[in-house]
């Protein structure tokens, strides 16, 4: 299943967060949202990516965006990852893989998500998507922030 089409309504969901509070996508209307699906915590590219989100969090905030890194790891694993890497960004646990399936990012044979990005505007409409073809590749925050700037 491919990523949802540009111009379609983003499928709503509620997931457990490392903040301790569940996050519901539709509850973030009025802000741009970047869903950043990543394969697994504690792996090299994923660590670099989530650390970069943490370091640039204020840049995303200034752009009026909420960054939601999502993986199939358990909340406990993600909390340990957040602590070990001193991350400021909260991550969402798609442990049941329902959101990854709905967004077309779940690699069924590996049982984890591909690295993919879904940019949702303030009204809940998908405006940009990208899925990496190699798990060791990721988008730089500068590119993601440029995509965000186009929404304004």
C-alpha positions in Angstrom: 0.0 0.0 0.0 1.5 3.4 -1.0 1.6 6.5 1.1 -1.7 8.5 1.2 -2.2 10.7 -1.8 -1.3 14.4 -1.7 -4.5 16.5 -1.2 -6.2 13.8 0.8 -7.3 14.0 4.4 -4.7 12.6 6.7 -6.0 9.4 8.4 -6.6 10.2 12.0 -5.1 8.2 14.9 -4.3 8.2 18.6 -1.0 6.8 19.7 0.9 6.5 23.0 3.7 9.0 23.4 6.9 9.2 25.4 5.3 12.2 27.1 3.0 9.9 28.9 0.0 11.4 27.2 -1.6 9.9 24.1 -1.4 12.1 21.0 -4.4 12.4 18.6 -3.6 13.7 15.1 -6.9 15.6 14.7 -6.2 17.3 18.1 -3.3 19.1 16.4 -5.5 21.0 13.8 -4.3 24.6 13.5 -0.7 23.5 13.3 1.3 21.8 10.6 2.3 18.3 11.4 5.3 16.3 10.2 4.9 12.6 10.7 8.3 11.0 10.6 8.0 7.2 10.4 11.3 5.5 11.4 12.2 1.8 11.5 13.7 1.2 15.0 15.1 3.0 18.0 18.8 2.6 18.8 19.8 2.0 15.2 22.4 4.4 13.7 20.4 6.3 11.0 17.3 6.5 13.3 19.4 7.8 16.1 20.9 10.5 13.9 17.5 11.4 12.6 15.7 11.7 15.9 18.7 13.5 17.5 18.5 16.0 14.6 14.8 16.5 15.2 15.6 17.1 18.8 18.4 19.6 18.1 16.2 21.5 15.5 13.0 21.3 17.5 12.8 25.1 17.9 13.2 25.6 14.1 10.2 23.3 13.5 8.2 25.1 16.3 9.0 28.5 14.8 7.6 27.2 11.5 4.4 26.4 13.3 4.9 22.6 13.1 4.7 19.7 15.4 7.2 16.9 14.6 5.9 13.4 15.5 8.6 10.7 15.1 6.7 7.3 15.0 8.1 3.8 15.2 6.8 0.3 16.0 8.9 0.2 19.2 7.1 -0.1 22.5 6.6 3.1 24.6 9.1 1.7 27.2 11.8 1.2 24.5 11.2 4.7 23.1 11.4 6.2 26.6 14.8 4.4 27.1 15.9 5.7 23.7 14.8 9.2 24.6 16.7 9.1 27.9 19.9 7.5 26.5 20.1 10.1 23.7 18.8 13.1 25.9 16.1 13.8 23.3 13.7 16.7 23.7 11.3 15.5 21.0 8.6 13.1 22.1 8.1 10.0 20.0 4.9 7.9 19.3 4.7 4.2 19.7 2.8 2.4 16.9 3.3 -1.0 18.6 0.2 -2.5 17.1 1.4 -1.3 13.7 -2.1 0.1 12.8 -0.9 3.6 11.9 2.0 2.3 9.8 -0.4 0.1 7.9 -2.9 2.9 7.4 -0.2 5.2 6.1 1.4 2.5 3.9 4.8 2.5 5.6 4.8 -0.9 7.2 7.2 -3.4 5.7 5.1 -6.5 6.4 8.1 -8.9 5.8 10.2 -7.1 8.4 7.3 -6.0 10.7 8.6 -2.5 11.1 8.0 0.8 9.2 10.0 2.2 6.3 11.5 5.6 6.8 8.9 8.0 5.5 7.6 11.5 5.9 4.1 12.9 5.7 3.6 16.6 5.9 0.1 17.6 6.9 -1.2 21.2 6.8 -3.2 23.1 9.5 -6.5 21.8 8.1 -5.5 18.1 8.2 -4.7 17.7 4.5 -1.6 15.9 3.3 0.6 18.3 1.3 3.9 16.4 0.8 5.2 12.8 1.3 8.5 11.0 0.8 9.5 7.4 1.4 13.2 6.4 1.5 14.1 3.5 -0.7 17.1 2.7 1.4 16.8 2.4 5.2 20.2 4.0 5.7 19.0 7.3 4.0 17.1 10.1 5.6 16.0 13.6 4.7 17.9 16.5 6.2 16.0 18.9 8.4 16.8 21.7 6.0 14.8 19.9 3.3 11.9 19.2 5.7 11.9 22.8 6.9 11.8 24.0 3.2 8.8 21.8 2.5 7.1 23.3 5.6 7.9 26.8 4.4 6.0 26.1 1.2 2.8 25.5 3.2 2.7 29.1 4.6 
